[in-house]
Every structure is written in C-alpha cells, then in structure tokens.
C-alpha cells in the first residue's frame, strides 16, 4: 500500500524520512511485549520500529522495485545498525531462496539507499567504544548529524561525538547530507 509513496519519492528525487513517534502508542504496534507503560520503555525501544522498517524494506524488495528510492531514518539511534546488518546479511546468505528478488546483500542496499541521523547518539562511557561503533556501521558514509535541539535530550555538535578525524567529521556533519539530498 505504500508503493505510490515510494514511487512519488523516487520520481521526484526526494528521500522518505521516517521518524518514530506513534509506534506502540495505539496507532501502530511497536515490536515489543505490548504497549509501553512508561516513557522510558517507549523511548528506549524507538529503535525497534526502525529495525523492523529497515528489514521489511530490504526483504520485501522495495529497493529493487524502486532503485532510485532513498530513506532517512531520523532520531532512532544508531548503535543497533551494525549488528542488525551483520545478522541480516548472514540470514540472507542462508535463506535467499525465500526472497529471490533481493539480488544483493542487505548491507549493499543499506549503503545505496539508506541514511541515519545521529540523534540520539548512544554514548558509551569510553570514547574508543563509540569510535569502534562508528567504524563498524560505516558512519563516515551513512550517518548524518542531527541535534534535535531544543528538546531536552538534544545532542550538542561539540559534545556528542568524540574527537573524529577531520574527513570523517566533515562527512558526518555536512557532506553525507549534501550528497544524499543532492544539494550543491
């Protein structure tokens, strides 16, 4: 039922931005043990809906059917991405006969069609852990900075990230968005 939206986005060169919000609040069902009873439960699990959307878009063959279609996952965290793609790539290798329309590895579709925004950036205590996470998810090419200012949980551009190499910082803070949105 969403194909007309995907087709219009592709035709007009506009990425579709998905932002969590109503998942699990009675409008859509968030992948969870039921409706959250506390804000902390809902807010912590926002990434679950993004994981489900991403796996569905890839395994349903949306990017094969609409090769110019692009998606931006906005404000759903990022730490979940690398392990999800590792698992999906492994499952695809074992079960690709089930989805013959998925012609490339799932992580290839991600690189070509999907970007994530950085907010909220899950921030481990040790900078080295965050740097390793950013490398594992290829943040230099798929992550776009967002602050979510002025919300209480916004990410400051000067404090959210550890010291990054200049090229990586420039890509995350500007160039990835310019390239993905076709600006300048």
OpenMM code with the backbone's topology and positions (N, CA, C; nanometers):
from openmm import Vec3, app, unit

residues = "UNK UNK UNK UNK UNK UNK UNK UNK UNK UNK UNK UNK UNK UNK UNK UNK UNK UNK UNK UNK UNK UNK UNK UNK UNK UNK UNK UNK UNK UNK UNK UNK UNK UNK UNK UNK UNK UNK UNK UNK UNK UNK UNK UNK UNK UNK UNK UNK UNK UNK UNK UNK UNK UNK UNK UNK UNK UNK UNK UNK UNK UNK UNK UNK UNK UNK UNK UNK UNK UNK UNK UNK UNK UNK UNK UNK UNK UNK UNK UNK UNK UNK UNK UNK UNK UNK UNK UNK UNK UNK UNK UNK UNK UNK UNK UNK UNK UNK UNK UNK UNK UNK UNK UNK UNK UNK UNK UNK UNK UNK UNK UNK UNK UNK UNK UNK UNK UNK UNK UNK UNK UNK UNK UNK UNK UNK UNK UNK UNK UNK UNK UNK UNK UNK UNK UNK UNK UNK UNK UNK UNK UNK UNK UNK UNK UNK UNK UNK UNK UNK UNK UNK UNK UNK UNK UNK UNK UNK UNK UNK UNK UNK UNK UNK UNK UNK UNK UNK UNK UNK UNK UNK UNK UNK UNK UNK UNK UNK UNK UNK UNK UNK UNK UNK".split()
positions = [
    Vec3(0.0804, -0.1200, 0.0000),
    Vec3(0.0000, 0.0000, 0.0000),
    Vec3(0.0851, 0.1270, 0.0000),
    Vec3(0.2131, 0.1144, 0.0330),
    Vec3(0.2991, 0.2325, 0.0353),
    Vec3(0.3704, 0.2565, -0.0974),
    Vec3(0.3548, 0.1676, -0.1933),
    Vec3(0.4255, 0.1815, -0.3209),
    Vec3(0.4014, 0.3163, -0.3890),
    Vec3(0.2798, 0.3712, -0.3880),
    Vec3(0.2626, 0.5033, -0.4505),
    Vec3(0.3493, 0.6120, -0.3849),
    Vec3(0.3695, 0.6012, -0.2551),
    Vec3(0.4561, 0.6981, -0.1856),
    Vec3(0.6004, 0.6787, -0.2294),
    Vec3(0.6462, 0.5535, -0.2311),
    Vec3(0.7839, 0.5243, -0.2725),
    Vec3(0.8069, 0.5696, -0.4162),
    Vec3(0.7090, 0.5428, -0.5016),
    Vec3(0.7195, 0.5816, -0.6423),
    Vec3(0.7278, 0.7337, -0.6572),
    Vec3(0.6456, 0.8064, -0.5822),
    Vec3(0.6485, 0.9532, -0.5889),
    Vec3(0.7817, 1.0075, -0.5374),
    Vec3(0.8332, 0.9496, -0.4310),
    Vec3(0.9642, 0.9921, -0.3794),
    Vec3(1.0722, 0.9691, -0.4835),
    Vec3(1.0710, 0.8511, -0.5446),
    Vec3(1.1711, 0.8191, -0.6471),
    Vec3(1.1590, 0.9136, -0.7659),
    Vec3(1.0365, 0.9344, -0.8132),
    Vec3(1.0116, 1.0200, -0.9297),
    Vec3(1.0587, 1.1633, -0.9054),
    Vec3(1.0422, 1.2116, -0.7851),
    Vec3(1.0762, 1.3499, -0.7527),
    Vec3(1.2130, 1.3667, -0.6875),
    Vec3(1.2870, 1.2569, -0.6746),
    Vec3(1.4203, 1.2637, -0.6164),
    Vec3(1.4208, 1.3059, -0.4705),
    Vec3(1.3172, 1.2661, -0.3965),
    Vec3(1.3052, 1.3033, -0.2560),
    Vec3(1.3184, 1.1813, -0.1664),
    Vec3(1.4142, 1.1813, -0.0762),
    Vec3(1.4201, 1.0714, 0.0213),
    Vec3(1.2992, 1.0761, 0.1140),
    Vec3(1.2557, 0.9597, 0.1567),
    Vec3(1.1484, 0.9487, 0.2546),
    Vec3(1.2123, 0.9484, 0.3927),
    Vec3(1.1696, 1.0378, 0.4800),
    Vec3(1.2196, 1.0412, 0.6171),
    Vec3(1.1195, 0.9708, 0.7076),
    Vec3(1.1697, 0.8794, 0.7861),
    Vec3(1.0860, 0.8082, 0.8826),
    Vec3(1.1313, 0.8515, 1.0211),
    Vec3(1.0356, 0.8978, 1.1006),
    Vec3(1.0628, 0.9449, 1.2369),
    Vec3(0.9735, 0.8661, 1.3318),
    Vec3(1.0287, 0.8101, 1.4390),
    Vec3(0.9430, 0.7359, 1.5316),
    Vec3(0.8534, 0.8309, 1.6086),
    Vec3(0.7475, 0.7781, 1.6574),
    Vec3(0.6602, 0.8644, 1.7353),
    Vec3(0.5349, 0.7954, 1.7815),
    Vec3(0.4603, 0.7386, 1.6888),
    Vec3(0.3351, 0.6757, 1.7288),
    Vec3(0.3491, 0.5251, 1.7456),
    Vec3(0.4643, 0.4712, 1.7111),
    Vec3(0.4830, 0.3266, 1.7255),
    Vec3(0.4625, 0.2862, 1.8713),
    Vec3(0.3749, 0.1918, 1.8924),
    Vec3(0.3491, 0.1439, 2.0268),
    Vec3(0.2543, 0.2302, 2.1074),
    Vec3(0.1977, 0.3320, 2.0456),
    Vec3(0.1081, 0.4223, 2.1189),
    Vec3(-0.0376, 0.3993, 2.0799),
    Vec3(-0.0682, 0.2853, 2.0216),
    Vec3(-0.2050, 0.2538, 1.9864),
    Vec3(-0.2361, 0.2752, 1.8400),
    Vec3(-0.1453, 0.3384, 1.7659),
    Vec3(-0.1673, 0.3615, 1.6237),
    Vec3(-0.0995, 0.2502, 1.5435),
    Vec3(0.0254, 0.2250, 1.5720),
    Vec3(0.0999, 0.1131, 1.5143),
    Vec3(0.1503, 0.0290, 1.6301),
    Vec3(0.1806, -0.0940, 1.6038),
    Vec3(0.2325, -0.1797, 1.7090),
    Vec3(0.3840, -0.1832, 1.6989),
    Vec3(0.4499, -0.1332, 1.8008),
    Vec3(0.5954, -0.1385, 1.8080),
    Vec3(0.6340, -0.2823, 1.8406),
    Vec3(0.7402, -0.3349, 1.7767),
    Vec3(0.7826, -0.4711, 1.8115),
    Vec3(0.8237, -0.4753, 1.9590),
    Vec3(0.7325, -0.5193, 2.0441),
    Vec3(0.7570, -0.5197, 2.1879),
    Vec3(0.6611, -0.6184, 2.2537),
    Vec3(0.6744, -0.6349, 2.3830),
    Vec3(0.5832, -0.7260, 2.4534),
    Vec3(0.4450, -0.6652, 2.4786),
    Vec3(0.4168, -0.5533, 2.4197),
    Vec3(0.2873, -0.4874, 2.4376),
    Vec3(0.3056, -0.3383, 2.4422),
    Vec3(0.1996, -0.2673, 2.4725),
    Vec3(0.2071, -0.1222, 2.4804),
    Vec3(0.2959, -0.0828, 2.5978),
    Vec3(0.3851, 0.0143, 2.5766),
    Vec3(0.4702, 0.0570, 2.6877),
    Vec3(0.3883, 0.1278, 2.7963),
    Vec3(0.4250, 0.1050, 2.9195),
    Vec3(0.3537, 0.1687, 3.0295),
    Vec3(0.4270, 0.2913, 3.0826),
    Vec3(0.5540, 0.3065, 3.0454),
    Vec3(0.6323, 0.4199, 3.0921),
    Vec3(0.7070, 0.4815, 2.9752),
    Vec3(0.7337, 0.6103, 2.9841),
    Vec3(0.8073, 0.6818, 2.8792),
    Vec3(0.9445, 0.6197, 2.8562),
    Vec3(1.0126, 0.5806, 2.9608),
    Vec3(1.1458, 0.5230, 2.9463),
    Vec3(1.1416, 0.3973, 2.8595),
    Vec3(1.0392, 0.3162, 2.8746),
    Vec3(1.0245, 0.1948, 2.7940),
    Vec3(1.0023, 0.2319, 2.6478),
    Vec3(0.9117, 0.3231, 2.6225),
    Vec3(0.8818, 0.3651, 2.4859),
    Vec3(1.0035, 0.4293, 2.4208),
    Vec3(1.0677, 0.5229, 2.4917),
    Vec3(1.1788, 0.5983, 2.4347),
    Vec3(1.2997, 0.5093, 2.4088),
    Vec3(1.3254, 0.4154, 2.4977),
    Vec3(1.4381, 0.3241, 2.4816),
    Vec3(1.4174, 0.2322, 2.3615),
    Vec3(1.2950, 0.1952, 2.3355),
    Vec3(1.2665, 0.0983, 2.2293),
    Vec3(1.2333, 0.1610, 2.0943),
    Vec3(1.2540, 0.2908, 2.0774),
    Vec3(1.2247, 0.3556, 1.9491),
    Vec3(1.2985, 0.2887, 1.8336),
    Vec3(1.4188, 0.2418, 1.8584),
    Vec3(1.4966, 0.1815, 1.7502),
    Vec3(1.4353, 0.0516, 1.6992),
    Vec3(1.3525, -0.0135, 1.7783),
    Vec3(1.2940, -0.1402, 1.7347),
    Vec3(1.2069, -0.1228, 1.6105),
    Vec3(1.1320, -0.0141, 1.6054),
    Vec3(1.0481, 0.0080, 1.4867),
    Vec3(1.1349, 0.0363, 1.3647),
    Vec3(1.2467, 0.1064, 1.3839),
    Vec3(1.3365, 0.1329, 1.2716),
    Vec3(1.3971, 0.0034, 1.2191),
    Vec3(1.4337, -0.0844, 1.3099),
    Vec3(1.4893, -0.2123, 1.2680),
    Vec3(1.3872, -0.2904, 1.1857),
    Vec3(1.2640, -0.2914, 1.2332),
    Vec3(1.1585, -0.3629, 1.1608),
    Vec3(1.1323, -0.2993, 1.0241),
    Vec3(1.1285, -0.1658, 1.0169),
    Vec3(1.1080, -0.0973, 0.8886),
    Vec3(1.2214, -0.1290, 0.7912),
    Vec3(1.3449, -0.1212, 0.8382),
    Vec3(1.4601, -0.1438, 0.7511),
    Vec3(1.4628, -0.2866, 0.6983),
    Vec3(1.4431, -0.3840, 0.7859),
    Vec3(1.4420, -0.5237, 0.7419),
    Vec3(1.3285, -0.5460, 0.6420),
    Vec3(1.2122, -0.4890, 0.6679),
    Vec3(1.0990, -0.5044, 0.5773),
    Vec3(1.1272, -0.4415, 0.4407),
    Vec3(1.1771, -0.3182, 0.4387),
    Vec3(1.2066, -0.2517, 0.3107),
    Vec3(1.3030, -0.3352, 0.2265),
    Vec3(1.4043, -0.3898, 0.2916),
    Vec3(1.5041, -0.4685, 0.2176),
    Vec3(1.4480, -0.6023, 0.1743),
    Vec3(1.3887, -0.6778, 0.2657),
    Vec3(1.3449, -0.8138, 0.2316),
    Vec3(1.2204, -0.8165, 0.1434),
    Vec3(1.1421, -0.7104, 0.1442),
    Vec3(1.0263, -0.7037, 0.0552),
    Vec3(1.0656, -0.6575, -0.0851),
    Vec3(1.1930, -0.6234, -0.1038),
    Vec3(1.2416, -0.5869, -0.2365),
    Vec3(1.2078, -0.4461, -0.2807),
    Vec3(1.1796, -0.3575, -0.1873),
    Vec3(1.1406, -0.2208, -0.2217),
    Vec3(1.2502, -0.1510, -0.3018),
    Vec3(1.3764, -0.1717, -0.2653),
    Vec3(1.4845, -0.1020, -0.3344),
    Vec3(1.5146, -0.1620, -0.4719),
    Vec3(1.4739, -0.2846, -0.4955),
    Vec3(1.4829, -0.3419, -0.6307),
    Vec3(1.3711, -0.2855, -0.7182),
    Vec3(1.2521, -0.2769, -0.6612),
    Vec3(1.1373, -0.2265, -0.7366),
    Vec3(1.1502, -0.0773, -0.7646),
    Vec3(1.2094, -0.0035, -0.6705),
    Vec3(1.2275, 0.1411, -0.6837),
    Vec3(1.3756, 0.1730, -0.6634),
    Vec3(1.4582, 0.1513, -0.7654),
    Vec3(1.6037, 0.1637, -0.7485),
    Vec3(1.6529, 0.3042, -0.7155),
    Vec3(1.5701, 0.4060, -0.7362),
    Vec3(1.6100, 0.5421, -0.7011),
    Vec3(1.5532, 0.5884, -0.5677),
    Vec3(1.4819, 0.5006, -0.4999),
    Vec3(1.4175, 0.5347, -0.3730),
    Vec3(1.5201, 0.5383, -0.2608),
    Vec3(1.5126, 0.6422, -0.1773),
    Vec3(1.6034, 0.6578, -0.0646),
    Vec3(1.5238, 0.6826, 0.0632),
    Vec3(1.5816, 0.6392, 0.1756),
    Vec3(1.5163, 0.6513, 0.3054),
    Vec3(1.6138, 0.7101, 0.4064),
    Vec3(1.5635, 0.8008, 0.4895),
    Vec3(1.6407, 0.8539, 0.6017),
    Vec3(1.5683, 0.8140, 0.7299),
    Vec3(1.6388, 0.7459, 0.8181),
    Vec3(1.5846, 0.7080, 0.9481),
    Vec3(1.6263, 0.8167, 1.0478),
    Vec3(1.5284, 0.8932, 1.0943),
    Vec3(1.5531, 1.0127, 1.1736),
    Vec3(1.5248, 0.9868, 1.3220),
    Vec3(1.6241, 1.0105, 1.4048),
    Vec3(1.6117, 1.0087, 1.5503),
    Vec3(1.5674, 0.8751, 1.6077),
    Vec3(1.6297, 0.7684, 1.5602),
    Vec3(1.6007, 0.6361, 1.6149),
    Vec3(1.7236, 0.5661, 1.6673),
    Vec3(1.8289, 0.6430, 1.6958),
    Vec3(1.9523, 0.5833, 1.7438),
    Vec3(2.0312, 0.5202, 1.6305),
    Vec3(2.1516, 0.4762, 1.6606),
    Vec3(2.2384, 0.4199, 1.5571),
    Vec3(2.3124, 0.2936, 1.6001),
    Vec3(2.3240, 0.2685, 1.7304),
    Vec3(2.4099, 0.1589, 1.7760),
    Vec3(2.3606, 0.0218, 1.7323),
    Vec3(2.2368, 0.0105, 1.6964),
    Vec3(2.1766, -0.1156, 1.6564),
    Vec3(2.2092, -0.1547, 1.5124),
    Vec3(2.2554, -0.0606, 1.4323),
    Vec3(2.2663, -0.0831, 1.2882),
    Vec3(2.3656, -0.1926, 1.2500),
    Vec3(2.4878, -0.1855, 1.2961),
    Vec3(2.5895, -0.2832, 1.2538),
    Vec3(2.5492, -0.4266, 1.2874),
    Vec3(2.5109, -0.4572, 1.4128),
    Vec3(2.4728, -0.5960, 1.4402),
    Vec3(2.3502, -0.6426, 1.3622),
    Vec3(2.2550, -0.5517, 1.3383),
    Vec3(2.1374, -0.5892, 1.2590),
    Vec3(2.1791, -0.6275, 1.1173),
    Vec3(2.2660, -0.5475, 1.0559),
    Vec3(2.3070, -0.5761, 0.9185),
    Vec3(2.3940, -0.7014, 0.9119),
    Vec3(2.4767, -0.7236, 1.0118),
    Vec3(2.5550, -0.8481, 1.0137),
    Vec3(2.4611, -0.9675, 1.0162),
    Vec3(2.3607, -0.9598, 1.1012),
    Vec3(2.2661, -1.0713, 1.1112),
    Vec3(2.1837, -1.0869, 0.9839),
    Vec3(2.1348, -0.9743, 0.9296),
    Vec3(2.0528, -0.9812, 0.8089),
    Vec3(2.1337, -1.0339, 0.6906),
    Vec3(2.2577, -0.9913, 0.6778),
    Vec3(2.3440, -1.0447, 0.5711),
    Vec3(2.3617, -1.1960, 0.5866),
    Vec3(2.3847, -1.2425, 0.7095),
    Vec3(2.4024, -1.3862, 0.7336),
    Vec3(2.2737, -1.4631, 0.7038),
    Vec3(2.1601, -1.4098, 0.7469),
    Vec3(2.0315, -1.4755, 0.7204),
    Vec3(2.0029, -1.4788, 0.5702),
    Vec3(2.0358, -1.3706, 0.5006),
    Vec3(2.0133, -1.3645, 0.3562),
    Vec3(2.0970, -1.4710, 0.2851),
    Vec3(2.2207, -1.4873, 0.3266),
    Vec3(2.3053, -1.5900, 0.2642),
    Vec3(2.2440, -1.7280, 0.2803),
    Vec3(2.1880, -1.7549, 0.3963),
    Vec3(2.1300, -1.8867, 0.4232),
    Vec3(1.9901, -1.9029, 0.3652),
    Vec3(1.9151, -1.7949, 0.3538),
    Vec3(1.7730, -1.8042, 0.3182),
    Vec3(1.7347, -1.7251, 0.1938),
    Vec3(1.8311, -1.6932, 0.1098),
    Vec3(1.7974, -1.6064, -0.0030),
    Vec3(1.7023, -1.6699, -0.1029),
    Vec3(1.6876, -1.8008, -0.1009),
    Vec3(1.5887, -1.8636, -0.1896),
    Vec3(1.4468, -1.8200, -0.1520),
    Vec3(1.4295, -1.7764, -0.0281),
    Vec3(1.2998, -1.7300, 0.0190),
    Vec3(1.2650, -1.5907, -0.0353),
    Vec3(1.3682, -1.5134, -0.0685),
    Vec3(1.3474, -1.3770, -0.1188),
    Vec3(1.4320, -1.3564, -0.2456),
    Vec3(1.3992, -1.4242, -0.3540),
    Vec3(1.4835, -1.4177, -0.4736),
    Vec3(1.4923, -1.2786, -0.5357),
    Vec3(1.3992, -1.1905, -0.5023),
    Vec3(1.4016, -1.0538, -0.5545),
    Vec3(1.5078, -0.9684, -0.4847),
    Vec3(1.5622, -1.0149, -0.3750),
    Vec3(1.6706, -0.9443, -0.3060),
    Vec3(1.8002, -0.9937, -0.3699),
    Vec3(1.8480, -0.9196, -0.4668),
    Vec3(1.9577, -0.9638, -0.5526),
    Vec3(2.0968, -0.9345, -0.4963),
    Vec3(2.1054, -0.8374, -0.4031),
    Vec3(2.2331, -0.8006, -0.3422),
    Vec3(2.2254, -0.8276, -0.1927),
    Vec3(2.3402, -0.8261, -0.1281),
    Vec3(2.3371, -0.8430, 0.0175),
    Vec3(2.2627, -0.7244, 0.0793),
    Vec3(2.1919, -0.7477, 0.1891),
    Vec3(2.1180, -0.6392, 0.2528),
    Vec3(2.2045, -0.5172, 0.2848),
    Vec3(2.3277, -0.5387, 0.3260),
    Vec3(2.4120, -0.4230, 0.3587),
    Vec3(2.4436, -0.3391, 0.2360),
    Vec3(2.4430, -0.3981, 0.1168),
    Vec3(2.4624, -0.3192, -0.0053),
    Vec3(2.3443, -0.2258, -0.0299),
    Vec3(2.2226, -0.2739, -0.0033),
    Vec3(2.1052, -0.1869, -0.0172),
    Vec3(2.1137, -0.0725, 0.0829),
    Vec3(2.1582, -0.1042, 0.2030),
    Vec3(2.1728, -0.0002, 0.3046),
    Vec3(2.2656, 0.1097, 0.2559),
    Vec3(2.3816, 0.0738, 0.2066),
    Vec3(2.4802, 0.1720, 0.1608),
    Vec3(2.4238, 0.2574, 0.0477),
    Vec3(2.3508, 0.1962, -0.0428),
    Vec3(2.2995, 0.2672, -0.1600),
    Vec3(2.1737, 0.3500, -0.1329),
    Vec3(2.0925, 0.3118, -0.0351),
    Vec3(1.9584, 0.3696, -0.0232),
    Vec3(1.9209, 0.4289, 0.1117),
    Vec3(2.0001, 0.4065, 0.2152),
    Vec3(1.9562, 0.4429, 0.3498),
    Vec3(2.0609, 0.5285, 0.4211),
    Vec3(2.0137, 0.6273, 0.4955),
    Vec3(2.0985, 0.7060, 0.5831),
    Vec3(2.0288, 0.7166, 0.7181),
    Vec3(2.1078, 0.7331, 0.8222),
    Vec3(2.0562, 0.7517, 0.9568),
    Vec3(2.1037, 0.8860, 1.0096),
    Vec3(2.0206, 0.9464, 1.0935),
    Vec3(2.0666, 1.0673, 1.1609),
    Vec3(2.1217, 1.0278, 1.2973),
    Vec3(2.2104, 1.1101, 1.3479),
    Vec3(2.2875, 1.0726, 1.4662),
    Vec3(2.2122, 1.0832, 1.5979),
    Vec3(2.1074, 1.1596, 1.6018),
    Vec3(2.0399, 1.1827, 1.7296),
    Vec3(1.9278, 1.0827, 1.7498),
    Vec3(1.9155, 1.0169, 1.8622),
    Vec3(2.0024, 1.0248, 1.9780),
    Vec3(2.1233, 0.9318, 1.9616),
    Vec3(2.2384, 0.9857, 1.9830),
    Vec3(2.3615, 0.9078, 1.9714),
    Vec3(2.3858, 0.8366, 2.1032),
    Vec3(2.3812, 0.7044, 2.0981),
    Vec3(2.4080, 0.6269, 2.2180),
    Vec3(2.5545, 0.6488, 2.2546),
    Vec3(2.5800, 0.6981, 2.3714),
    Vec3(2.7140, 0.7438, 2.4092),
    Vec3(2.7706, 0.6572, 2.5202),
    Vec3(2.8566, 0.5581, 2.4850),
    Vec3(2.9210, 0.4801, 2.5911),
    Vec3(3.0194, 0.5674, 2.6693),
    Vec3(3.0579, 0.5214, 2.7855),
    Vec3(3.1493, 0.5997, 2.8683),
    Vec3(3.2864, 0.6166, 2.8034),
    Vec3(3.3309, 0.5169, 2.7314),
    Vec3(3.4639, 0.5232, 2.6708),
    Vec3(3.4534, 0.5656, 2.5241),
    Vec3(3.5253, 0.6702, 2.4886),
    Vec3(3.5270, 0.7198, 2.3502),
    Vec3(3.5694, 0.6121, 2.2517),
    Vec3(3.6606, 0.5263, 2.2911),
    Vec3(3.7081, 0.4217, 2.1996),
    Vec3(3.5946, 0.3290, 2.1586),
    Vec3(3.5007, 0.3027, 2.2484),
    Vec3(3.3873, 0.2171, 2.2129),
    Vec3(3.2987, 0.2841, 2.1079),
    Vec3(3.2748, 0.4143, 2.1248),
    Vec3(3.1935, 0.4870, 2.0269),
    Vec3(3.2650, 0.4944, 1.8921),
    Vec3(3.3931, 0.5194, 1.8934),
    Vec3(3.4694, 0.5250, 1.7680),
    Vec3(3.4643, 0.3908, 1.6965),
    Vec3(3.4762, 0.2808, 1.7711),
    Vec3(3.4660, 0.1475, 1.7099),
    Vec3(3.3268, 0.1227, 1.6535),
    Vec3(3.2253, 0.1671, 1.7242),
    Vec3(3.0880, 0.1530, 1.6766),
    Vec3(3.0667, 0.2303, 1.5472),
    Vec3(3.1157, 0.3535, 1.5434),
    Vec3(3.1013, 0.4358, 1.4231),
    Vec3(3.1722, 0.3712, 1.3044),
    Vec3(3.2873, 0.3121, 1.3293),
    Vec3(3.3588, 0.2438, 1.2217),
    Vec3(3.2826, 0.1198, 1.1753),
    Vec3(3.2286, 0.0428, 1.2695),
    Vec3(3.1562, -0.0803, 1.2351),
    Vec3(3.0329, -0.0514, 1.1501),
    Vec3(2.9689, 0.0627, 1.1720),
    Vec3(2.8477, 0.0949, 1.0959),
    Vec3(2.8760, 0.1789, 0.9722),
    Vec3(3.0039, 0.2045, 0.9432),
    Vec3(3.0441, 0.2886, 0.8302),
    Vec3(2.9806, 0.4267, 0.8393),
    Vec3(2.9871, 0.4842, 0.9603),
    Vec3(2.9281, 0.6152, 0.9858),
    Vec3(2.9808, 0.7221, 0.8919),
    Vec3(3.1035, 0.7073, 0.8493),
    Vec3(3.1619, 0.8073, 0.7611),
    Vec3(3.0809, 0.8241, 0.6330),
    Vec3(3.0055, 0.7214, 0.5946),
    Vec3(2.9289, 0.7286, 0.4700),
    Vec3(2.7777, 0.7275, 0.4889),
    Vec3(2.7275, 0.6793, 0.6034),
    Vec3(2.5813, 0.6672, 0.6154),
    Vec3(2.5198, 0.7477, 0.7287),
    Vec3(2.6013, 0.8124, 0.8103),
    Vec3(2.5475, 0.8877, 0.9233),
    Vec3(2.5430, 1.0368, 0.8908),
    Vec3(2.4321, 1.1013, 0.9272),
    Vec3(2.4158, 1.2453, 0.9087),
    Vec3(2.3856, 1.3066, 1.0455),
    Vec3(2.4587, 1.4096, 1.0809),
    Vec3(2.4397, 1.4719, 1.2116),
    Vec3(2.3021, 1.5344, 1.2242),
    Vec3(2.2431, 1.5161, 1.3418),
    Vec3(2.1229, 1.5900, 1.3798),
    Vec3(2.1321, 1.6155, 1.5300),
    Vec3(2.0788, 1.7283, 1.5724),
    Vec3(2.0915, 1.7636, 1.7140),
    Vec3(1.9624, 1.7410, 1.7925),
    Vec3(1.8475, 1.7611, 1.7305),
    Vec3(1.7166, 1.7583, 1.7943),
    Vec3(1.6986, 1.8735, 1.8925),
    Vec3(1.7776, 1.9780, 1.8751),
    Vec3(1.7628, 2.0976, 1.9576),
    Vec3(1.6301, 2.1653, 1.9245),
    Vec3(1.5542, 2.2124, 2.0163),
    Vec3(1.5817, 2.2419, 2.1561),
    Vec3(1.5259, 2.1393, 2.2546),
    Vec3(1.4988, 2.0168, 2.2121),
    Vec3(1.4461, 1.9171, 2.3062),
    Vec3(1.5461, 1.8899, 2.4182),
    Vec3(1.4956, 1.8436, 2.5291),
    Vec3(1.5760, 1.8217, 2.6493),
    Vec3(1.6900, 1.7230, 2.6269),
    Vec3(1.6716, 1.6306, 2.5342),
    Vec3(1.7728, 1.5263, 2.5121),
    Vec3(1.8532, 1.5504, 2.3846),
    Vec3(1.8675, 1.6772, 2.3448),
    Vec3(1.9376, 1.7067, 2.2202),
    Vec3(2.0855, 1.6701, 2.2313),
    Vec3(2.1486, 1.6498, 2.1155),
    Vec3(2.2919, 1.6193, 2.1075),
    Vec3(2.3662, 1.7438, 2.0607),
    Vec3(2.4540, 1.7924, 2.1437),
    Vec3(2.5334, 1.9096, 2.1082),
    Vec3(2.6382, 1.8718, 2.0046),
    Vec3(2.6552, 1.9502, 1.9003),
    Vec3(2.7569, 1.9178, 1.7997),
    Vec3(2.8988, 1.9202, 1.8564),
    Vec3(2.9185, 1.9884, 1.9677),
    Vec3(3.0533, 1.9945, 2.0254),
    Vec3(3.0782, 1.8876, 2.1312),
    Vec3(2.9716, 1.8213, 2.1803),
    Vec3(2.9905, 1.7235, 2.2873),
    Vec3(2.9417, 1.5819, 2.2549),
    Vec3(2.8579, 1.5666, 2.1555),
    Vec3(2.8003, 1.4341, 2.1272),
    Vec3(2.9044, 1.3357, 2.0757),
    Vec3(2.9936, 1.3850, 1.9929),
    Vec3(3.0931, 1.2984, 1.9299),
    Vec3(3.2290, 1.3167, 1.9961),
    Vec3(3.3071, 1.2087, 2.0007),
    Vec3(3.4463, 1.2251, 2.0431),
    Vec3(3.5235, 1.2947, 1.9310),
    Vec3(3.6461, 1.3216, 1.9545),
    Vec3(3.7312, 1.3820, 1.8500),
    Vec3(3.7431, 1.2826, 1.7341),
    Vec3(3.6986, 1.3256, 1.6174),
    Vec3(3.6995, 1.2409, 1.4977),
    Vec3(3.8011, 1.2952, 1.3983),
    Vec3(3.8537, 1.2077, 1.3123),
    Vec3(3.9391, 1.2586, 1.2042),
    Vec3(3.8607, 1.3614, 1.1216),
    Vec3(3.9296, 1.4612, 1.0715),
    Vec3(3.8670, 1.5741, 1.0008),
    Vec3(3.7736, 1.5286, 0.8880),
    Vec3(3.8193, 1.4371, 0.8045),
    Vec3(3.7391, 1.3890, 0.6909),
    Vec3(3.6097, 1.3231, 0.7397),
    Vec3(3.6206, 1.2378, 0.8410),
    Vec3(3.5034, 1.1689, 0.8937),
    Vec3(3.4046, 1.2695, 0.9548),
    Vec3(3.4555, 1.3633, 1.0306),
    Vec3(3.3701, 1.4654, 1.0922),
    Vec3(3.2995, 1.5492, 0.9855),
    Vec3(3.3726, 1.5882, 0.8816),
    Vec3(3.3138, 1.6688, 0.7738),
    Vec3(3.2033, 1.5923, 0.7018),
    Vec3(3.2242, 1.4642, 0.6795),
    Vec3(3.1219, 1.3842, 0.6116),
    Vec3(2.9968, 1.3721, 0.6989),
    Vec3(3.0147, 1.3382, 0.8260),
    Vec3(2.9003, 1.3192, 0.9160),
    Vec3(2.8254, 1.4503, 0.9387),
    Vec3(2.8978, 1.5592, 0.9558),
    Vec3(2.8346, 1.6862, 0.9899),
    Vec3(2.7819, 1.7628, 0.8691),
    Vec3(2.8206, 1.7268, 0.7466),
    Vec3(2.7648, 1.8017, 0.6335),
    Vec3(2.7622, 1.7235, 0.5024),
    Vec3(2.8727, 1.6698, 0.4596),
    Vec3(2.8815, 1.6172, 0.3234),
    Vec3(2.7856, 1.5014, 0.2960),
    Vec3(2.7652, 1.4111, 0.3929),
    Vec3(2.6726, 1.2998, 0.3702),
    Vec3(2.5329, 1.3506, 0.3367),
    Vec3(2.4868, 1.4502, 0.4104),
    Vec3(2.3524, 1.5060, 0.3844),
    Vec3(2.3489, 1.5758, 0.2484),
    Vec3(2.4511, 1.6544, 0.2171),
    Vec3(2.4544, 1.7222, 0.0875),
    Vec3(2.4473, 1.6207, -0.0266),
    Vec3(2.5251, 1.5132, -0.0172),
    Vec3(2.5263, 1.4118, -0.1232),
    Vec3(2.3926, 1.3380, -0.1299),
    Vec3(2.3384, 1.2972, -0.0158),
    Vec3(2.2165, 1.2170, -0.0158),
    Vec3(2.0961, 1.2955, -0.0643),
    Vec3(2.0904, 1.4233, -0.0278),
    Vec3(1.9781, 1.5076, -0.0710),
    Vec3(2.0050, 1.5768, -0.2042),
    Vec3(2.1241, 1.5569, -0.2619),
    Vec3(2.1558, 1.6158, -0.3900),
    Vec3(2.1673, 1.7669, -0.3850),
    Vec3(2.2246, 1.8178, -0.2785),
    Vec3(2.2399, 1.9624, -0.2601),
    Vec3(2.3836, 1.9999, -0.2903),
    Vec3(2.4011, 2.1021, -0.3715),
    Vec3(2.5350, 2.1554, -0.4006),
    Vec3(2.6264, 2.0541, -0.4478),
] * unit.nanometer
topology = app.Topology()
chain = topology.addChain("A")
for resn in residues:
    res = topology.addResidue(resn, chain)
    for name in ("N", "CA", "C"):
        topology.addAtom(name, app.Element.getBySymbol(name[0]), res)
